[in-house]
Amino acid sequence: MRSFWKELPILVGIALLLALLIKTFLVQAFSIPSDSMQDTLQRGDRVLVDKLTPWFGSKPERGEVVVFHDPGGWLGETQQKSSGPIADGIQKGLSFIGLMPSAEEKDLIKRVIAVGGDTVWCKRGGKVVVNGKPLDEPYIFPGNTPCDEKPFGPVTVPKGRIWVMGDHRQDSLDSRYHQNLHNGTVSVNDVVGRAIVVAWPIDRWSTLSVPGTFDQPGLGAAASMAPSAVGLAGAVPIVLWRRRRMIVKVRRDG
């Protein structure tokens, strides 16, 4: 029995260290703070965020739900409410090891609609269009329109940035409303990770997969073809110049 009590602090320390490593490098809990992602996510849901794949160079992709740090003024000035010293202490301790979301971090959660190199727009009465391909968005909150309250674009997303929107379009201050800063785009360096699972409450457990509309053929064609088009435009004059030289040489030698 005495041996157990001697080993207990070591076991607790190892458990806390493992929890901290998991939080830092693998997954972290995040609490949904608003209604901007309804009906996909409800206020108060707890989601698990994959923090591992970005360490291996993975970048956010179209259709993913991602958590990101406030790019600057998106959340505004919000006053933190105290639940008392004991409750606040427990909250901070559990959030430190990743078992609870932090009450101090200013993070947001939205869906990635377009990535670097994409051109995105939405006109009143129409659908969101990415690289000329209209999106079929069944995840939009029932009764909402894709963008009637805030049409936008065309916006070309710079490399290393993303365009994000909430699923509850009429209740989401997303990229559309922050175009005074980087045209509303978010740096991939601000992305904490991809939300992969709704973990709590248990009756809402589900995975957050990428909707099929983002797999439609040609959606990424415009961005991927752009370098080829530039290369072709540059190559044509060179080919014509070389051909002209050959013709002149043939005539001269003949």
C-alpha positions as CSV (number, residue, x, y, z in Angstrom):
1,M,0.0,0.0,0.0
2,R,2.8,2.4,0.9
3,S,4.4,1.7,-2.5
4,F,1.2,2.7,-4.2
5,W,1.0,6.0,-2.5
6,K,4.7,6.7,-3.4
7,E,4.0,5.9,-7.0
8,L,0.7,7.8,-7.2
9,P,2.3,11.3,-7.6
10,I,4.4,9.9,-10.4
11,L,1.4,8.4,-12.2
12,V,-0.5,11.6,-11.8
13,G,2.4,13.5,-13.2
14,I,2.8,11.2,-16.2
15,A,-1.0,11.5,-16.9
16,L,-0.9,15.3,-16.8
17,L,2.2,15.4,-19.0
18,L,0.5,13.1,-21.6
19,A,-2.6,15.2,-21.5
20,L,-0.6,18.3,-22.0
21,L,1.3,16.8,-24.9
22,I,-2.0,15.6,-26.5
23,K,-3.4,19.1,-26.2
24,T,-0.3,20.7,-27.6
25,F,0.4,18.4,-30.6
26,L,-2.7,16.2,-31.2
27,V,-6.2,17.4,-30.3
28,Q,-7.8,20.1,-28.2
29,A,-11.3,20.8,-27.0
30,F,-13.2,23.8,-28.3
31,S,-16.5,25.2,-27.1
32,I,-18.9,26.7,-29.7
33,P,-19.5,30.2,-28.5
34,S,-22.3,31.4,-30.9
35,D,-25.0,30.4,-33.3
36,S,-22.9,31.2,-36.4
37,M,-22.4,27.6,-37.4
38,Q,-26.0,26.3,-36.9
39,D,-27.3,23.8,-37.7
40,T,-24.0,22.0,-38.1
41,L,-22.9,23.1,-34.7
42,Q,-25.0,24.4,-31.8
43,R,-24.0,26.9,-29.2
44,G,-22.3,25.0,-26.3
45,D,-21.3,22.0,-28.4
46,R,-17.8,20.7,-27.6
47,V,-15.7,19.8,-30.7
48,L,-12.3,18.2,-30.9
49,V,-9.8,20.0,-33.0
50,D,-7.0,18.2,-34.9
51,K,-3.8,20.0,-34.2
52,L,-1.5,17.3,-35.5
53,T,-1.7,17.5,-39.3
54,P,-0.7,21.2,-39.5
55,W,2.6,20.1,-37.9
56,F,3.2,18.1,-41.0
57,G,2.5,20.9,-43.4
58,S,-1.2,20.2,-44.0
59,K,-3.1,23.4,-45.0
60,P,-6.8,24.1,-44.6
61,E,-8.9,22.8,-47.5
62,R,-12.2,23.8,-48.9
63,G,-15.2,22.6,-46.9
64,E,-13.4,22.0,-43.7
65,V,-14.6,23.5,-40.4
66,V,-11.6,25.2,-38.8
67,V,-10.8,27.0,-35.6
68,F,-8.6,30.1,-35.9
69,H,-7.4,32.9,-33.8
70,D,-9.1,36.3,-34.1
71,P,-7.3,37.9,-37.1
72,G,-8.0,41.3,-35.6
73,G,-11.2,42.8,-34.4
74,W,-13.5,40.0,-35.6
75,L,-14.8,39.3,-32.1
76,G,-14.8,42.9,-30.9
77,E,-14.2,43.7,-27.2
78,T,-15.8,41.1,-25.1
79,Q,-15.8,41.1,-21.3
80,Q,-15.0,37.8,-19.6
81,K,-17.6,36.7,-17.0
82,S,-16.2,35.3,-13.8
83,S,-17.8,32.2,-12.3
84,G,-15.9,32.6,-9.0
85,P,-12.3,31.9,-8.0
86,I,-12.8,28.1,-7.5
87,A,-14.7,27.5,-10.7
88,D,-12.2,29.8,-12.6
89,G,-9.3,27.9,-11.1
90,I,-10.7,24.5,-12.2
91,Q,-11.5,25.9,-15.7
92,K,-7.9,27.2,-16.1
93,G,-6.4,24.0,-14.8
94,L,-8.5,21.7,-17.1
95,S,-8.0,24.0,-20.1
96,F,-4.2,24.0,-19.5
97,I,-4.1,20.2,-20.1
98,G,-6.7,20.4,-22.9
99,L,-9.7,18.8,-21.1
100,M,-11.8,22.0,-21.3
101,P,-11.8,24.9,-23.7
102,S,-10.0,28.0,-22.4
103,A,-12.2,30.9,-21.3
104,E,-9.5,33.4,-22.3
105,E,-8.5,32.5,-25.8
106,K,-10.3,34.5,-28.6
107,D,-10.8,31.9,-31.2
108,L,-13.5,31.5,-33.9
109,I,-14.9,28.6,-35.9
110,K,-16.1,28.8,-39.5
111,R,-16.1,26.8,-42.7
112,V,-13.4,27.2,-45.3
113,I,-15.0,28.2,-48.6
114,A,-12.0,29.2,-50.7
115,V,-8.2,28.8,-50.3
116,G,-5.2,30.6,-51.7
117,G,-5.4,31.2,-55.5
118,D,-9.2,30.8,-55.6
119,T,-11.6,33.4,-56.7
120,V,-14.9,33.5,-54.8
121,W,-18.1,35.6,-55.1
122,C,-21.8,35.6,-54.4
123,K,-24.5,37.8,-55.9
124,R,-27.9,38.5,-54.4
125,G,-30.3,35.7,-55.3
126,G,-27.5,33.4,-56.4
127,K,-25.1,30.8,-55.0
128,V,-21.6,31.1,-53.6
129,V,-19.3,30.5,-56.6
130,V,-15.7,29.3,-56.3
131,N,-13.5,29.4,-59.5
132,G,-16.7,29.6,-61.6
133,K,-18.3,26.6,-59.9
134,P,-21.5,27.2,-57.9
135,L,-21.7,25.5,-54.6
136,D,-24.6,23.3,-53.5
137,E,-24.7,24.0,-49.7
138,P,-27.1,21.8,-47.8
139,Y,-25.4,22.7,-44.6
140,I,-26.7,26.2,-44.6
141,F,-29.1,27.0,-41.8
142,P,-32.7,26.3,-42.9
143,G,-34.4,29.4,-44.3
144,N,-31.1,31.2,-44.9
145,T,-29.8,32.3,-48.3
146,P,-26.2,31.8,-49.4
147,C,-25.5,35.6,-49.3
148,D,-28.6,37.8,-49.9
149,E,-27.9,39.9,-46.8
150,K,-24.3,40.5,-47.8
151,P,-23.3,39.8,-51.4
152,F,-19.6,40.0,-52.1
153,G,-16.8,39.6,-54.6
154,P,-15.2,38.7,-56.8
155,V,-12.4,38.2,-54.2
156,T,-9.2,36.5,-55.2
157,V,-7.8,34.8,-52.1
158,P,-4.0,35.4,-51.7
159,K,-1.6,32.5,-51.2
160,G,-1.4,31.4,-47.6
161,R,-4.9,32.7,-46.7
162,I,-8.4,31.4,-46.7
163,W,-12.0,32.7,-47.1
164,V,-14.3,31.5,-44.4
165,M,-18.1,31.7,-43.8
166,G,-20.5,30.5,-41.1
167,D,-23.2,28.0,-41.9
168,H,-25.8,30.3,-40.4
169,R,-25.3,32.9,-43.0
170,Q,-27.8,35.4,-41.5
171,D,-26.0,35.2,-38.1
172,S,-22.3,35.0,-39.0
173,L,-19.9,38.0,-39.1
174,D,-17.4,36.1,-41.3
175,S,-15.1,37.0,-44.2
176,R,-17.9,39.0,-45.9
177,Y,-18.0,41.5,-43.0
178,H,-14.3,42.1,-42.6
179,Q,-13.1,43.0,-46.1
180,N,-11.4,46.1,-44.8
181,L,-8.6,43.8,-43.5
182,H,-6.9,41.6,-46.1
183,N,-10.2,41.5,-48.1
184,G,-11.7,39.4,-45.3
185,T,-9.3,36.5,-45.7
186,V,-7.6,34.7,-42.8
187,S,-4.0,33.7,-42.6
188,V,-3.4,29.9,-42.5
189,N,-0.9,30.7,-39.7
190,D,-3.8,31.8,-37.5
191,V,-5.6,28.4,-38.0
192,V,-5.4,26.3,-34.8
193,G,-6.7,23.2,-36.6
194,R,-9.6,21.4,-38.2
195,A,-12.6,20.5,-36.1
196,I,-13.2,16.8,-36.7
197,V,-15.7,15.6,-34.1
198,V,-18.6,16.9,-32.1
199,A,-17.7,15.2,-28.8
200,W,-20.3,16.7,-26.4
201,P,-23.2,16.5,-25.7
202,I,-23.2,12.7,-26.3
203,D,-26.5,12.8,-28.1
204,R,-25.0,15.1,-30.7
205,W,-21.8,13.1,-31.3
206,S,-20.9,13.2,-35.0
207,T,-17.9,13.7,-37.4
208,L,-17.4,16.8,-39.4
209,S,-16.8,15.7,-42.9
210,V,-16.2,17.7,-46.0
211,P,-19.4,18.2,-48.0
212,G,-19.5,16.6,-51.5
213,T,-20.0,19.9,-53.3
214,F,-16.3,20.7,-52.6
215,D,-15.3,17.5,-54.6
216,Q,-17.0,18.6,-57.8
217,P,-14.7,18.3,-60.9
218,G,-13.0,21.5,-61.9
219,L,-13.5,23.4,-58.7
220,G,-9.7,23.8,-58.2
221,A,-9.0,24.0,-62.0
222,A,-8.8,27.8,-62.1
223,A,-6.2,28.0,-59.4
224,S,-4.2,25.1,-60.7
225,M,-4.3,26.2,-64.3
226,A,-3.2,29.7,-63.6
227,P,0.6,29.0,-63.5
228,S,0.3,26.9,-66.6
229,A,-1.5,29.7,-68.4
230,V,1.2,32.2,-67.4
231,G,3.9,29.8,-68.6
232,L,2.1,29.3,-71.9
233,A,1.8,33.0,-72.4
234,G,5.5,33.4,-71.8
235,A,6.4,30.5,-74.0
236,V,4.5,31.6,-77.1
237,P,6.7,34.6,-78.0
238,I,9.9,32.5,-77.5
239,V,8.6,29.8,-79.9
240,L,7.6,32.4,-82.5
241,W,11.0,34.2,-82.2
242,R,12.9,30.9,-82.6
243,R,10.7,29.9,-85.6
244,R,11.3,33.3,-87.3
245,R,15.1,32.9,-86.8
246,M,15.0,29.4,-88.4
247,I,13.1,30.8,-91.4
248,V,15.6,33.7,-91.9
249,K,18.5,31.2,-91.6
250,V,17.0,28.9,-94.2
251,R,16.4,31.7,-96.6
252,R,19.9,33.0,-96.1
253,D,21.6,29.6,-96.6
254,G,19.4,28.8,-99.5
